[in-house]
Amino acid sequence: MEGSVPRFPRYPLIGVPQHVMQRGNNLQPTFFAADDFRYYLECLKEAATNLTPISLFRGQRSGCPLHLGGIRQ
């Protein structure tokens, strides 16, 4: 994409609250049906439990972006 700037790598901060935002490309919707969102939450729960030790403490779905708060342990 012309004019785009690459992002710096993100490093996990153990024990520090993190804000994560999930959104579609160009602010397009990410979830098109309630089943899409439920499946996303199931995958997120599995990943937080089995793959990466993280405690999710906040979530908000307001239109396009999904906001999550969590602490990596």
N, C-alpha and C positions, 0 to 999 in steps of 0.2 A: 504494500500500500504506500503510495507516494506521500512523503512528508511525515510518515509515522516515526516515532522515536521508540527504540526498544526499551523495555522496562529493566530496571536493575533486579537482580535475583533477590528473592525474599528469603530471609533466614528465620527459622522457627525460634521464637522467644519462649523459653520454658517458664511457666508460671506467670506470664504477663497476659492480661486480657487482650484479645484480638478482635477486630471488627472485620467481617468478611461480607462482601456484597456480590451476589450472583445476578447477572443481568444478561439480556440478549444482545447480540451484535446490533449496533446503532439503535439501542434502546427498544429493540423489537421484543415481543413477549417471549418468555422462556418456556412457560407452561401453557399449553393450549386447552387442557382439560383437567378436571379434578384428579383423574387417575394419573396423569403425568406428575402432578405435584405430590401425590401420595407415594408414587414409586420413587421419586427423588428423595423424599423424607426417609423411606425405608433404606435406600442405599446410603444415605448420610448417616443414619443410625448405625448401620453395619460397619461402615468405615470408621466412625468415631469409637466404636466398641472394639473392633478386631484389628484394624490396620494402624491407626494412629491414636495413641492415648490422649484424648481431648475431652474436656467437659464442656458441653454446649449448655449455655445458660440463658440465651435470649434468641428469639427469632421473630421476625416481622415480615409479613408479605404484604406489601402495599403497591398494588399495580404491577409494574414491570420488575423492579428490582426486589430481590429477597435479601434481607439483612440478617446476619447471624453474629452472635457473640459467643466466644468460647475461650477456654484457657487450655493450652497444651501442657501436659504433665510429663 
